[in-house]
Amino acid sequence: MARVLKYAMVGGGPGSFIGGAHRRAIAIEGKAQLVCGAFSRDAAKSAQMAEELHLDPARCYPTYKEMLAAEAGNIDFVVIVTPNFSHYEIAKACLEAGVNVSCDKPVTISYAQAAELRELAKEKDVLFMVTYTYTGHVTAKYMRDIIKRGDIGEVRMVMAEYPQGWLAFEGDNGGKQGEWRTDPKRSGGVNCLGDLGTHVENFIAMATGLKIKKVLAKLDIVVPGRVLDDNDSVMVQYDNGASGFYWTSQIAIGYDNALRIRIYGSKGTIEWFQETPDKITIIDADNTIREVHRGYKQITPTAAKYGRLPSGHTEGWLEAMGNLYTSFAECILARENGTFTPDMIDYQTVAAGAEGLAFVEACLKSTNNGNIWVDVEE
Ligand SMILES: NC(=O)c1ccc[n+]([C@@H]2O[C@H](COP(=O)([O-])OP(=O)(O)OC[C@H]3O[C@@H](n4cnc5c(N)ncnc54)[C@H](O)[C@@H]3O)[C@@H](O)[C@H]2O)c1
């Protein structure tokens, strides 16, 4: 019987968002157990979190450095759920200690940092997952599988949008979560594009297998008083000559997490909406419109294996995040027992994370030079 893995968390303290989601998502499958952490930069808040989680207080550390010094040999992976600017130094320390890493997106705030982590992970021979949550949905994996087997033919056009409305108003930077996202010192050179644009870029790359060659971007600062983008339009050209258009926004009043994907191929079309992720629509060449649900027999085995419930009993975002950890845990255990092969990796890696930063930097260059076409360079 497979043993239960042990993990540590950096970030995810009181009042934070994504750390708690990771803990719940990992618990869905129960393949790993939280054993230690440095949950906040503030030692008292970190201790408060450890108490809420019923964690041994001796294994709650004031800093991630002290945690790694004491625990690197006791854990299978570290989950990094801090603001973007701190991912690089924390991930680097984990890799240097030889510990597998799961880091939230965007993996760093520059392509150079991400590329360095990618090479370091190879050199240290450790696994590095970047938690692009939406790629974990059963229907997202099904989309990838059917595009790969040619169901919609050659991809010709992608329309992808991710509008939110939570930063639509002047004088409101969205509390704890928005504060660092809108601050160039803690978010990098972008806000909305790093937060939402990287999700879109990665999802389309995962689903289509296409690489972006060029972008033409217009990153807007709409709300007065902001210094970073809050509404982004990006035209994309892929390596097969197809075109794409990505719109991401935080000023779309009434929209929550409205990631919507439409992929048009030479034999059909796929439509998918993140807020109803149990369903996917396929339009065939003869205009037949088919809605495939997560539990249906059409779902490919490589996607269906992540489903837990019969169709109609909804699965959602936490399950999608959990699915990333299902594959990550399987890979860690397979490496331990000598059965690992790279094709087992069914999550986004630091290499995909680095592609996201190359996309961001090309979009910034495009905008800063008067919205011109720019090569995406890696
Ligand atoms: N995958 C997704 O869908 C998704 C969704 C939301 C956020 N995110 C990403 O998750 C990360 C965190 O976002 P959030 O909204 O949870 O932020 P948050 O501000 O709610 O939480 C950040 C937490 O990290 C802690 N922290 C900061 N620096 C630390 C350090 N050096 N050591 C220990 N703890 C530290 C803070 O005290 C806080 O508890 C970001 O990179 C964000 O882009 C991903």
The ligand as an SDF file (V2000), in Angstrom:
LIG
                    3D

 44 48  0  0  0  0  0  0  0  0999 V2000
   -3.9860   28.8370   -8.7770 N   0  0  0  0  0  0  0  0  0  0  0  0
   -4.8830   29.7750   -8.6430 C   0  0  0  0  0  0  0  0  0  0  0  0
   -5.9630   29.6740   -9.2210 O   0  0  0  0  0  0  0  0  0  0  0  0
   -4.5990   30.9440   -7.7410 C   0  0  0  0  0  0  0  0  0  0  0  0
   -5.6550   31.6730   -7.1930 C   0  0  0  0  0  0  0  0  0  0  0  0
   -5.3360   32.6970   -6.2990 C   0  0  0  0  0  0  0  0  0  0  0  0
   -4.0220   33.0000   -6.0020 C   0  0  0  0  0  0  0  0  0  0  0  0
   -3.0170   32.3110   -6.5970 N   0  0  0  0  0  0  0  0  0  0  0  0
   -1.5960   32.5980   -6.3010 C   0  0  0  0  0  0  0  0  0  0  0  0
   -1.3310   32.2100   -4.9600 O   0  0  0  0  0  0  0  0  0  0  0  0
   -0.3470   33.0640   -4.3750 C   0  0  0  0  0  0  0  0  0  0  0  0
   -0.9000   33.6320   -3.0630 C   0  0  0  0  0  0  0  0  0  0  0  0
   -2.0660   34.3800   -3.3360 O   0  0  0  0  0  0  0  0  0  0  0  0
   -3.1650   34.6710   -2.2060 P   0  0  0  0  0  0  0  0  0  0  0  0
   -4.2870   35.3350   -2.8780 O   0  0  0  0  0  0  0  0  0  0  0  0
   -3.4130   33.4560   -1.3890 O   0  0  0  0  0  0  0  0  0  0  0  0
   -2.3710   35.7450   -1.3270 O   0  0  0  0  0  0  0  0  0  0  0  0
   -2.6880   36.1740    0.1720 P   0  0  0  0  0  0  0  0  0  0  0  0
   -2.1580   37.5610    0.3200 O   0  0  0  0  0  0  0  0  0  0  0  0
   -4.1130   35.8900    0.5030 O   0  0  0  0  0  0  0  0  0  0  0  0
   -1.8130   35.1490    1.0470 O   0  0  0  0  0  0  0  0  0  0  0  0
   -0.4140   35.1590    1.0780 C   0  0  0  0  0  0  0  0  0  0  0  0
    0.0650   34.4960    2.3700 C   0  0  0  0  0  0  0  0  0  0  0  0
    1.4770   34.3360    2.3350 O   0  0  0  0  0  0  0  0  0  0  0  0
    2.0200   34.7740    3.5860 C   0  0  0  0  0  0  0  0  0  0  0  0
    3.4210   35.1300    3.3620 N   0  0  0  0  0  0  0  0  0  0  0  0
    3.9230   36.1590    2.6340 C   0  0  0  0  0  0  0  0  0  0  0  0
    5.2680   36.1150    2.6170 N   0  0  0  0  0  0  0  0  0  0  0  0
    5.6290   35.0250    3.3370 C   0  0  0  0  0  0  0  0  0  0  0  0
    6.8750   34.4470    3.6690 C   0  0  0  0  0  0  0  0  0  0  0  0
    8.0350   34.9650    3.2360 N   0  0  0  0  0  0  0  0  0  0  0  0
    6.8870   33.3320    4.4460 N   0  0  0  0  0  0  0  0  0  0  0  0
    5.7220   32.7930    4.8740 C   0  0  0  0  0  0  0  0  0  0  0  0
    4.5050   33.3000    4.5800 N   0  0  0  0  0  0  0  0  0  0  0  0
    4.4680   34.4030    3.8150 C   0  0  0  0  0  0  0  0  0  0  0  0
    1.1140   35.9130    4.0050 C   0  0  0  0  0  0  0  0  0  0  0  0
    1.2240   36.1660    5.3920 O   0  0  0  0  0  0  0  0  0  0  0  0
   -0.2450   35.3200    3.6320 C   0  0  0  0  0  0  0  0  0  0  0  0
   -0.6920   34.4400    4.6500 O   0  0  0  0  0  0  0  0  0  0  0  0
   -0.0520   34.1160   -5.4340 C   0  0  0  0  0  0  0  0  0  0  0  0
    1.1140   33.7590   -6.1280 O   0  0  0  0  0  0  0  0  0  0  0  0
   -1.2430   34.0670   -6.3620 C   0  0  0  0  0  0  0  0  0  0  0  0
   -0.9560   34.4540   -7.6970 O   0  0  0  0  0  0  0  0  0  0  0  0
   -3.2900   31.2780   -7.4480 C   0  0  0  0  0  0  0  0  0  0  0  0
  1  2  1  0
  2  3  2  0
  2  4  1  0
  4  5  1  0
  4 44  2  0
  5  6  2  0
  6  7  1  0
  7  8  2  0
  8  9  1  0
  8 44  1  0
  9 10  1  0
  9 42  1  0
 10 11  1  0
 11 12  1  0
 11 40  1  0
 12 13  1  0
 13 14  1  0
 14 15  2  0
 14 16  1  0
 14 17  1  0
 17 18  1  0
 18 19  2  0
 18 20  1  0
 18 21  1  0
 21 22  1  0
 22 23  1  0
 23 24  1  0
 23 38  1  0
 24 25  1  0
 25 26  1  0
 25 36  1  0
 26 27  1  0
 26 35  1  0
 27 28  2  0
 28 29  1  0
 29 30  1  0
 29 35  2  0
 30 31  1  0
 30 32  2  0
 32 33  1  0
 33 34  2  0
 34 35  1  0
 36 37  1  0
 36 38  1  0
 38 39  1  0
 40 41  1  0
 40 42  1  0
 42 43  1  0
M  CHG  2   8   1  16  -1
M  END
$$$$
